[in-house]
Amino acid sequence: MKLAAIIAGVWAAAAASAVWVYEGEWGKQGRGPGEFYYPRSPAEAPNGNVYVTDGSNHRIQYFTATGSYIGQWGRNGTGDGQFKLPRHLAITNGGVVYVADGGNHRVQYFSLSGSFLGKWGSEGTGDGEFDTPRAIAVAPNGNVYVGDTYNDRIQYFTSVGSFLGKWGTAGTGEGEFDMPRGVAVAPNGNVYVADSYNSRIQYFTADGSFIGMWGKPGSGPTDLRLPIGIAVAPNGYVFTVELANNRVHYFTATGSHLGIWGTKGSGPGEFNYPWGITVTRDGTRVYTVEMHNHRVQYFRESEEFVAPASWGLIKALYR
């Protein structure tokens, strides 16, 4: 057996799963450019820039991929382009920015530079009405999914807000929710929901037919306590930030646990109330937003190194 073949085999066995390592961060508490006051959610634009809902500053800020400030828009109010506690946001491949404007019970959408394009929604329980929407995602076909949090349901719309359908009610059964605060759409069109107060992830077809779910409350390595933000990578892996346990989990598309990182703190790779998460379009970087550390952190995918024992195995096999 040739040495190169042995090394390749051992390396493949050792590097079967990737890990996510801290790469950088930006932000601090404040109201100036590049500062945050209880930020909620990140999203990556097609050009690689990163947009952040700066919740209690009632604005959207955007940055280069490594955090250099570019611009902002929004202020506290009810007018077009104004916000009351904006929560999650989503950006289409064509560069349209959708914002769940929670305190105004509506969705607004904009160009990448913040030009107002449209809005829909008002407070209520009817079709196309909302009660504090806190989650939003865009499907590959352009449809927009909204986590209608206090109505315990998901609604979905065309790209300009025409109502298409809804599902969900308050409860603990399949397809029922207790304050859904995160929604994401996979490349195949399946819809994943962070069913926050039920401490689980549920997933559905594009029209809301239940497929499956996973998760339970606790602090064990595969438990979920208040999952909030959720994102789906290009390969179908599902990432979620866990508000109460201050960590990130990632899973296969059907819920098999792949990994976890984070603990409570303010250092690199630590979290204090992580609320939002996104995965880049190429799948190689994860951005998280923390409310109480008032910052964005980003992580890169890195293959695990071969353990020293593996080199011993190589030497033994090559004798």
N, C-alpha and C positions, 0 to 999 in steps of 0.2 A: 504493500500500500504506500502510495506516495505521500510525502509530508504535506504538500499543498492540499490534497484531498482530505487528509485527517484534520488539518486546521480548519478547513471550510466546514466540515461536519460538526466539529465541536463548537465552532463559533456560531453556527446556525442554531444549535441546541441551546446555547447560552443566551442568544439574543432573540429568542422567539417572541418576546414582548418588549415593547418600548417603554421607556420611562420619560417623565416630564420634569425638566430641570429649570430652575429660576434663571431668567435672562436679564430682566431689568424692570424698572418701575418709574412712574412719575406721579406728581400731584401732592398737595397738602391742603389742609383746611384753610379756606379763605374764599374771597369773592372776586379776586383778580383773574386775569387771563391765566389759564393753566392750573388754577386752584379750584377746589371742589367743596361743596357743602352737602354732605350726604348724597353722593353720586349713586346711581342705580344700575346702569347697564351699558356695555360696550357693543359696537357693531363695526365690522370692517367693510369699507367701500371697495368697489372693483379696482380702484387705483391704489389700494393698500393703506389709505388713511384710516384712522380709527376715530369713531364718533362716540361720544359719551353723554348720557342724560345726567345732567348736573342737577339732581332733584330739588333740593331746597334753595338753589339759586335760580330755579325755574328757567333753565336754558339748556341748549345743546352746545357742546364744545367739540372741536375736532382737531386732530393732531396727525403728525407723521406716524409711521409704524413704530417708531421708538420714542414718541412722546413730545416732539417739538411742536409747540403751539402754532396753529394755523389761523383759526377763527372761531366765531361763535354767533349764535342768534337766540332771541327769546328773552322774555322777562315775565314777571308775575302779572297775570291778567286773563281775560276771557276773549280777547280779540284774536283775529287771525295771526298766527305766528307767536302768540303768547301762550303761556303754560301755567298750570297749577300742579306742581309735583309730577313732572313727567317721569314715567317709569321706564319700561323697556322700549327699545327701538329696533327696527330691522331695515336693511338696505337691499334693494333689488340689484340684479346683475346690470341693469340699465342705469343705476345711480339714483333711484328714488328713495328718499328717507321717510319711513313711516314711524310715527311716534304715538305710543299709548299715553295720551294726555289725561292721566287718571283723575285728577281733581276736577277737570272740566267734563269728564264722562264722554270723551270723544276720541277720535283718531284724527290726527293731522298728518299731511304729507308735504314734502319739500324737495327742492333740488339739492344737490350736494353742497351748494354754497348757501343754502338757507332760504332761497326764494319760495314763498308760499305757493303751493299748487292746489290744495283742496283740503276738505275736511268732511267728516260725517259723524253722526251720533249725538245723542242727548241723554239726560238722565231718565231712566225708566227700566221697565222689564219687558217691553215689547221687542219685536224683531228690529234689529238695528239700533236699539237703545242699550245703554250700559249703566252699570253701577260700579264705578271706580275700576275701569279696565287697567290691568297692570302688566299685561303680557301681549306680545305681538310677534308674528312671524310671517314670512312671505314664502309661498310655495314655488316650486320650479315653474309652474304654469302662470304665475303672477297673482294668484288668489291670496288674500290676506286673512290670516287667522288671528283672532283676538281672544285673549283670556279675560272674560267678563267676570272679574274676580268675585264681587259680592253677589252676583247673580248665580254663581257656581255653575258656569257653563262656558262653552266655546261657541263663538259665532264666526262665520266666515263670509267673505265678500269678494266681489271683483276688485280689480286694482283701483277703481274710482269710487268704491263704497257701496255698490249695489248689493243688497242682501242676497245670499245664496242658501244659507242653512245654519243650523245650530244643533247642539246636543249637550246633554248634561243637566243635572239637577243636584240639589244638596243631598249628600248621603255618603255612605261608605262602600256601596256595592260597585259592581263593574259599570263603568261609564258615569258614575256619580262623583261629585267633587266636594271638597271642603276648602274653599278659597284657592282656586288654581292661579298660581302666580308666575308660571313660566310656560311657554309654548315654543316648539321648534318643529320644523318640517324637514324630513329626511329627503335625500335625493330621489328616492322611489315614491315620494308623495305621502308616506305615512306621517301622522301627526303625533308628536310626543308632548305630554303635558306633565309639568311638575305640580302634582296634586298636593299642595304644600302641607295643609293641616292633617291630611291623611298620611303624610310621611311616605309617599310612594310616587312612582312614575307609572303613568298609564299611556298606552299608545293605541292608535286607531287608524283606520283607512282615511282617505282624504275626505270622505263624506260622513265620518264619525262612527263607523261600525267598530265596535270594540274588538281589539286583537289580543292584548295581554297587558300584564302589569307586574311590577316587582317593587320591593321595598317594605320596610317596617320601621317603626320608631325605635330608637336606641342609640348607643354610642359605640357599638361594635364596628369592626372594619367594613362590614357590608350593610350596616344599618343607615337609615336616612332620617334625620330630624329637621324638618322644615326645609326640604329642597325648594329653591326659589328659581334661580336662573337655570336654563337648560339650553344646550346646543347640540347639533348633530354634525359630525365631521363628514368630509366627502366620502370616506370609506364606510359610513353608516354607524360609526361608534357614537355613543351618546354620553355627553359630559353634563354634569350638574354640580352647582355649588350648594353646599349644605349650610344654611344660615346658622342653625343652633350648634352644630359641631365644628364650624369654622374649617371646612375642608372641601376638596374637590374629589369627586368620584368619576370614573369612566367605565363604560359597559359596552358589550356588544349590542347590536340592534335588538336582540331579544332579551337583554337583561343580565347576561352572564358578567360577573364582576371582573374587571381587568386590572384596576389599580386605584390608588388613592394617594393624595398628598395634602399636607397642611395641618396646622394646629393653631390654637389661638395665640396671637401675638402681633407685633408690629414689625418684625424683622423680615428679611427676604424669605419668601415662600410661606410666611405665616399670614393669618387672616383675622380680621375682626369684623364680623357681620358681612361676609361676602354675599352680594346680591345678584350680580350679573356675570355672564360668561359668554364668550364667543370663540369659535374656532375659525382660523383663516381659511380662505377659499382653497388654498393648496394643502391644508391640513397639517402644516408644520409648526403652527404657533397657536397658543391659547392665551386669551386675554381675560382677566378677571377684574371686577370692580368691587371695592369694599366700602360700605357705608361709613363705618366708624374709623377707618384709617384714611378715608378721604383720598383714595389713590387708585391707580390702575397698576396691576402687575402683569407681566407677560412671561410665558414659559415656552421652551422649545422642546421638541421631541428629540430624544437621544437614545440610541441603542445601548443596552446594558453591556458592560465590559465582561470579557471572559474572566472567570474567577481563576486565581492562581492554581487551584487544584486541576483546572482544565489543562494548564500547561504541563503539569505533571503527567496527565493522561497522554498528552501528545508525545512527550519524551518516552514514556513506557511503550507506547504503540510503535514508535519509530525505531526502537532498538533492534 
